[in-house]
Amino acid sequence: LIFKPRTVKSTSINLQGCKIVSAEAPGPSQKDGMAAASQGETGLGHERLGMGTKRSLSPKLSTASEPAQKVQCSLPPCSPPPPDDFEEIMRGAAPPPSPSTAFFRPAVDRGIKYLVVSGGVCSSLGKGVATSSMGALLRGHGFRVTAIKLDPYVNIDAGLMSPYEHGEVFVLDDGGETDLDLGNYERMMFLNLGRSNNITTGKIYDWVIKKERKGDYLGKTVQVVPHITGAIIEWVDRVAKMSTDGSGLPPQICMIELGGTVGDIESMPFIEALRQFKFSLPENSLAWCHCSYIPNMSGQKTKPTQHSVKTLLSLGIQADIVICRSPDPLAEETRKKIGNQCNIHPTRILSAHDVQNLYHVPGILADQHIVGLLNGILKLGDLDVTPSPFVIRDRSLRSLSDWKNFAQRVDRASDAKPVVIAFVGKYNKGGGDAYQSILNALQHAAISQGRKLQLDWVDAADLERPTGKESNSEAQERFRSAEERLQAADGIFVPGGFGDRGFDGKARAAGLAREWKKPYLGVCLGMQVALIQFAKDVLQLHDATSEEVDTKKESRNPVIVYMPEISKETMGANMRLGSRWVEFVNPSTSLVAGLYGGAGRIMERHRHRYEFNIAYKVAMEKKGLIFSGQDESKERMDVIELPASTHPFYVGVQFHPEYKSRPAQPSPPYHGFIAAACGGSALGELLAKSRKRGPHPHWCPFTLDMAGTC
């Protein structure tokens, strides 16, 4: 018997979206023909698919007796991303977005990249230096950068904080009294920041409470989440769009330093706000860099860093990069161990070991490819780095080679002949942080002169002659030693300060510098005590003083008086603050004007509530004192100097020039002071060079021409 199976027509099988269609399934005789046609081609068998169809694992030749199989792929496309619930709700009938709605999430700018820098294990790790160095490197690649400091303390600003506890108060162009880290940002990234770039817990709560009192929350319960965190997000988003580099263009990258230590209760709202902020941004818009400490106790220990990163992870933040502070370079096994325990690739564990000077830090981070790592996280290649005309005219340090060359200059200067400066201050026990900007300004000037800066810290109180019960042998010895140290120094510097402690000692230092014809620079209070001592010694007004210390109004000659427009009812932010114009009476002959390149007027930052009593101006001018700089009203004296014929360098300024000193761009008064202290022809050469170069736009803004000069 010959069995002939029934032919199956129009068979279709759906295999996970692929439809295999056969016009006619072959019978046994057809199978034999197909096998013969394919003999010697593949040597592979067939796989039974069911319903009379077979699928070969290799291609076969088509024949006339074999209808070709048709494969039609109907795999569905990828599903679209799920809609954002918040945006969907807002497109409906919900009320407009505001802090009073249950769905409140502040709208943010989605075109700026953010780099957050936090710290763990302990404070004073150098987060500010790390932030500034990374910002300087990004700026060197052509990106426009800005910076924000988040401070968890409840103070509105740093204006009333003790220098012993918190370091110096850094004053900005708009008069903001801020944390000293903003000084690091300005010096390293060559920025001009505003008070809004320093966000404190006090500012945030003050802002939210004022809005609540006005009824902006419509009776809702105001809470840390979402209202405090939402206010932080709004503030960061608003400030990140402000131009701070002088170009007038919005920044492309915003550096955010989170003050304090991760795990502190006061910083929790900021961390939560930044966590929410990250998810309000597109992918690759925010990178988190965590600074930690690696102690060396019989080897480098990683446990503190592990716990610090895990604390951050418990708050919903996975660090992208970890910068490890340590005395020595990070060992490779240490790097791998941290990476393994913290869920971070070892190439993202960076070493920030001790260096000879801080200007080496950008180079150290660059050698570990920090910009490349950030590029991989933030997709920085998508940003436009076309230089603006402002950048083309820029004369500041920008490229990596600029920073490396400057760091080498600092190294060479540290091996050069020292220039000794007697630093007559009252906050000396607070360490260098109490006078950080001044120390940087003096160092910038010494580096430009190729000399090593050597400071002799003289407590102003030691220069006050002991009287009464304090007149013992020990006090007499301190007094005599302090005076001898002044005489041995190459120059005498008197900084600003508040209160009566050490006031007479500073005045005595100013008088001795004038008497000994030793280079002298007095800043703020340093100028005021110079005027008081001049009135005592030259005008013979022995009771000359300042109303700041003469609280009982006993003196008949108040040379320094309280400014009339300053309120006596409050202290915070209650001074003459910020950048003000200073006009030179005779720029062609003034020593200080010459240091500024012969500028007719300059803009410098002030911070004082007392001023010179102009009733004594004429009498002092008759005795040879020159009031070479004044404000626009010509009623406030900002610069005093003695003629070169009577003194090599005797200058006092009411403003604070240290706030605008930059690496390779030293503040002119400080530069002139150090040049005079170096002796010889250094000051004359500097004056000639400065006048030839002309005014610098950094000190006379708003009058830029195409050549980049004033």
Secondary structure, DSSP 8 states (H G I E B T S, - for coil): --------EEEEEEETTEEEEEEE---HHHHHHHHHHHTTT----EEEEETTEEEESS-----TTS---EEEE-----------HHHHHHHTT---S-TTSTT------SS-EEEEEEE-SSS-S-HHHHHHHHHHHHHHTT--EEEEEEE-SSSSSSTTS-HHHH---EE-TT--EE-THHHHHHHHHT----GGGEEEHHHHHHHHHHHHHHTTTTT----IIIIIHHHHHHHHHHHHTS--SSS-S--SEEEEEE-S-TT-GGGHHHHHHHHHHHTTS-TTSEEEEEEEE--BSSSB--HHHHHHHHHHHHTT---SEEEEEESS---HHHHHHHHHHHT--GGGEEEEE--SSGGGHHHHHHHTTHHHHHHHHH-GGGS-----HHHHH--S--SHHHHHHHHHHHHHHHTS-EEEEEEEES-GGG-GGGGHHHHHHHHHHHHHTT-EEEEEEEEGGGGS---GGG-SHHHHHHHHHHHHHHHHSSEEEE----SSTTHHHHHHHHHHHHHHT--EEEETHHHHHHHHHHHHHTS--TT-EETTT-TT---S-EEEEE-TTS-SS--TT-SEEEEEEEEES-TTT-HHHHHTTS-SEEEEEEEESEEE-GGGHHHHHHTT-EEEEE-TTS-SEEEEE--TTT-S-EEEESS-GGGG-BTTB--HHHHHHHHHHH-TTHHHHHHHHHHHH---TTTSTT---TTS--
